[in-house]
């Protein structure tokens, strides 16, 4: 991810219920680039206090984040639970996922809270990033262009189709053909454009059928073709296909290297020929992006 501070892009972000010792332990063996320790939707309201304590203990017992980042999904800022959730700052999470935001103003509000909490805990200023789920309210759909420059903590934008359907009073978010209806396709497109406009990582939403690996892989590859650079997962089995989809193939890498070499061989030209096709600067930028993605993915 990128924002005010340099952050590694995340291909896979795996949700883990914050009140499940078994699932927290199982997630340790996952190849996910980040775990999202959840205090919101996957935790029953009566278990939220327990989940906070378990998540804080987990963060404190895993200080080495060189292999995997640890994020926490807090409750919406409009709820009293959100302020209590911020106790997890004492465990120095890599970032907080903020659900049901209306606009960049919510990011700024959370950022101000983190300024004070980091100082109290003796953490480096700006250490904790923010990832808003930016399409879960009706108002949010009109504000996806508002995030550019809102906070150096902004690490990406992601979207979801379930909560916005509930907010709009829809009985389903998909049409008879199984594809998303227009409003949800719009939300996805605006999330992508809003993230790119803000200079942060666009992260695609979940694939709900965790038993359908072929469907997940196809969905993830489509998301990458659209411009998304990572995807959320709800089951450990989804992580490997997501990582595969968001890592360049050998054929892609080979082509990207040839494009870069063709331009480097003729540095005075803005267009070059390769395999009978004319290439210009957008092709070179895309080739360099593929090579950078491969380096970051290791």
DRENNU-178165 format. One record per residue (C-alpha): residue number from 1; residue in one letter; x negated, y, z. Coordinates in steps of 0.001 Angstrom, whole numbers, plus 500000, padded with zeros to 6 digits. Each point is the difference from the previous one (the first is absolute). Example, Ala and Ser with C-alpha at 12.3 -4.5 7.8 and 13.67 -1.06 7.14 Angstrom:
REM residues 2
resi|resn|u|v|w
1|A|487700|495500|507800;
2|S|498630|503440|499340;
***
This chain:
REM residues 298
resi|resn|u|v|w
1|X|500000|500000|500000;
2|X|498954|503550|499584;
3|X|501081|503139|501739;
4|X|498144|502734|501816;
5|X|497609|497346|501266;
6|X|498646|497234|497778;
7|X|502013|496811|500510;
8|X|499605|496705|498210;
9|X|502985|499124|497792;
10|X|502084|497137|501324;
11|X|501184|497307|497609;
12|X|502092|498086|502537;
13|X|501722|501185|503175;
14|X|501585|497209|502058;
15|X|502810|500755|502456;
16|X|499683|498164|503327;
17|X|502700|500218|502721;
18|X|498372|501725|502930;
19|X|501746|497833|502580;
20|X|498986|496602|498594;
21|X|496830|498569|501485;
22|X|500174|497076|497581;
23|X|500280|502177|496894;
24|X|497305|502396|501193;
25|X|497653|497043|500450;
26|X|500938|498516|496616;
27|X|499355|503325|498259;
28|X|496366|499932|501105;
29|X|499285|497382|497345;
30|X|501627|502043|497241;
31|X|497924|501564|497195;
32|X|502159|503146|500180;
33|X|498148|503293|499670;
34|X|502172|501372|502810;
35|X|502422|498720|502605;
36|X|503004|502164|500848;
37|X|500830|499243|503625;
38|X|503719|500709|500071;
39|X|501943|501776|502726;
40|X|503036|500720|497831;
41|X|502231|497762|497898;
42|X|498548|496572|500844;
43|X|500243|500607|503765;
44|X|503337|499743|501849;
45|X|500807|503214|501913;
46|X|499789|498176|503313;
47|X|496464|498853|499174;
48|X|498513|503333|498928;
49|X|498313|500722|503330;
50|X|498454|496529|500005;
51|X|498827|500489|496415;
52|X|498296|503294|500851;
53|X|497931|498355|502698;
54|X|499097|497030|497786;
55|X|499010|502233|497075;
56|X|497842|502192|502228;
57|X|498263|496932|501431;
58|X|499450|498635|496491;
59|X|498454|503259|498807;
60|X|497685|500213|502989;
61|X|498889|496386|499576;
62|X|499186|500530|496305;
63|X|497747|503065|499877;
64|X|498056|498786|496944;
65|X|501965|501087|496934;
66|X|497260|499363|497440;
67|X|501895|497072|498464;
68|X|503581|501121|500473;
69|X|501796|503177|500986;
70|X|502642|499984|502718;
71|X|503028|502261|499559;
72|X|503123|500391|502128;
73|X|503519|500681|498727;
74|X|501639|502217|502571;
75|X|503698|500786|500297;
76|X|501431|503000|498087;
77|X|498947|503368|501383;
78|X|503664|500941|500468;
79|X|500354|497322|502709;
80|X|498835|500128|503636;
81|X|498162|496718|499457;
82|X|497456|501662|497712;
83|X|498398|502059|502769;
84|X|499667|496915|502178;
85|X|498482|498097|497067;
86|X|497132|502488|499903;
87|X|498485|498308|503042;
88|X|498292|497750|497427;
89|X|497672|502886|499108;
90|X|497944|498893|503011;
91|X|499088|496920|497940;
92|X|498623|502107|497121;
93|X|502105|498624|497136;
94|X|498744|500784|496522;
95|X|503337|501597|499234;
96|X|503692|500289|500735;
97|X|502744|499109|497551;
98|X|502856|502461|500451;
99|X|503406|498741|498801;
100|X|503046|501970|498906;
101|X|498232|503298|499427;
102|X|501906|502815|498292;
103|X|497040|501968|498642;
104|X|496381|500991|500532;
105|X|501129|501984|503052;
106|X|500312|496699|501872;
107|X|496410|499132|499109;
108|X|498853|503384|501288;
109|X|501959|499545|503217;
110|X|498435|496592|500639;
111|X|496564|501338|499066;
112|X|500257|502720|502669;
113|X|500873|497364|502596;
114|X|497016|497920|498959;
115|X|497691|503028|500274;
116|X|500837|500219|503700;
117|X|500022|496261|500660;
118|X|496637|499389|498317;
119|X|498460|502771|502111;
120|X|501493|498474|503158;
121|X|498659|496532|499136;
122|X|496574|501244|498948;
123|X|500473|498817|496409;
124|X|498432|501765|497001;
125|X|502312|502699|498677;
126|X|501959|498825|496976;
127|X|499116|496332|500509;
128|X|503588|498736|499836;
129|X|501679|500123|496587;
130|X|503694|500323|499202;
131|X|501939|497941|497466;
132|X|503611|501178|499577;
133|X|502715|497768|498622;
134|X|501194|502833|497828;
135|X|503294|498816|498475;
136|X|502147|498742|502865;
137|X|502362|502975|500402;
138|X|502104|501874|497474;
139|X|498127|503247|500700;
140|X|496662|498268|499425;
141|X|500735|499468|496298;
142|X|499999|503765|499458;
143|X|496665|500480|501802;
144|X|497594|497557|498385;
145|X|498073|502860|498405;
146|X|499437|501688|503362;
147|X|497069|497970|501323;
148|X|497046|501556|498180;
149|X|497805|501779|502538;
150|X|502320|499297|502932;
151|X|497330|498407|502219;
152|X|496505|498528|499710;
153|X|501426|497002|501843;
154|X|502280|499062|497098;
155|X|498651|496670|498759;
156|X|502640|498933|497497;
157|X|503698|499847|499187;
158|X|502156|496915|499893;
159|X|503649|499369|499340;
160|X|502814|497662|500984;
161|X|503329|499119|498424;
162|X|501887|498553|502973;
163|X|500414|502976|502330;
164|X|500806|502452|497217;
165|X|502761|497657|498816;
166|X|501460|500040|503500;
167|X|499626|503782|500207;
168|X|501863|500442|496709;
169|X|502773|497615|500997;
170|X|499132|497546|497229;
171|X|501054|496370|500292;
172|X|496897|498891|498076;
173|X|496900|501559|498489;
174|X|499942|497729|496954;
175|X|502085|499692|496873;
176|X|501590|496850|498536;
177|X|496745|499200|498182;
178|X|498079|499897|503299;
179|X|497956|503119|499284;
180|X|500112|503103|502160;
181|X|502774|502453|499196;
182|X|499113|503426|498646;
183|X|499694|501850|503303;
184|X|497460|497491|501341;
185|X|497977|500025|496800;
186|X|499990|503782|500344;
187|X|498787|499735|503599;
188|X|497144|497715|498935;
189|X|498952|502296|497144;
190|X|500122|503136|502132;
191|X|498007|498303|502763;
192|X|497312|499091|497479;
193|X|499910|503501|498518;
194|X|500093|501640|503428;
195|X|497058|497964|501253;
196|X|497899|500736|496929;
197|X|500887|503704|500211;
198|X|498854|499980|503642;
199|X|496778|498169|499162;
200|X|500811|496998|502201;
201|X|500651|496311|499470;
202|X|503373|498891|498559;
203|X|501076|496771|501723;
204|X|502820|497847|498668;
205|X|502801|498584|502120;
206|X|500502|496420|501160;
207|X|501109|496954|498023;
208|X|502722|498577|502229;
209|X|500009|496358|498831;
210|X|496811|498791|501664;
211|X|500462|496475|498586;
212|X|499945|501287|496401;
213|X|496283|500362|499278;
214|X|500474|500237|496232;
215|X|502524|502803|500391;
216|X|497733|501814|502452;
217|X|496991|499743|497704;
218|X|501981|501319|497041;
219|X|501440|502837|502085;
220|X|496568|500945|501359;
221|X|498421|499977|496547;
222|X|502794|502203|498664;
223|X|499442|502391|502898;
224|X|496308|500206|499212;
225|X|500722|500662|496322;
226|X|502262|502864|501053;
227|X|497204|501539|502059;
228|X|500456|498670|503530;
229|X|496765|498886|501641;
230|X|501295|497847|502858;
231|X|503078|498203|501298;
232|X|501573|499114|503335;
233|X|500551|496404|501078;
234|X|502447|498465|502468;
235|X|498463|496496|500184;
236|X|496365|498807|500143;
237|X|500539|497852|496894;
238|X|500610|503168|497964;
239|X|496611|501556|500685;
240|X|497804|497967|497658;
241|X|502229|500524|496926;
242|X|500152|503732|500768;
243|X|496210|500224|500320;
244|X|499665|498141|496720;
245|X|502450|502290|498214;
246|X|498257|503175|501171;
247|X|496470|498818|499204;
248|X|498691|500343|496425;
249|X|499654|496780|498024;
250|X|496734|498999|498363;
251|X|501431|500972|496608;
252|X|500965|503441|501294;
253|X|496559|500512|501503;
254|X|498255|498916|496822;
255|X|502098|502375|497884;
256|X|499475|502876|502430;
257|X|496235|499518|499917;
258|X|500026|500021|496189;
259|X|502039|503227|499949;
260|X|497601|501726|502394;
261|X|496984|498743|498061;
262|X|501472|501235|496718;
263|X|500370|503527|501371;
264|X|496593|499946|501678;
265|X|498408|498997|496700;
266|X|501433|503147|498351;
267|X|500131|502613|502768;
268|X|500513|502901|497579;
269|X|503300|498580|498713;
270|X|503457|500321|501530;
271|X|501354|497050|498043;
272|X|498386|496686|499123;
273|X|501023|496931|498035;
274|X|500250|496564|501595;
275|X|501456|496863|498428;
276|X|501617|502063|497253;
277|X|501702|502417|502411;
278|X|499241|503612|500798;
279|X|499502|500718|503687;
280|X|499964|503389|501713;
281|X|499594|501382|503525;
282|X|503121|498390|501550;
283|X|498644|496587|498961;
284|X|496663|500772|501634;
285|X|501704|501178|503214;
286|X|502076|496831|500145;
287|X|496920|497813|499420;
288|X|498148|501739|502802;
289|X|503041|499591|502244;
290|X|500003|496233|499371;
291|X|496309|499716|500839;
292|X|500422|502084|503148;
293|X|502918|497814|501084;
294|X|497856|496885|499560;
295|X|497202|501506|502091;
296|X|502397|500952|502791;
297|X|501581|496526|499938;
298|X|496567|498443|500403;
***
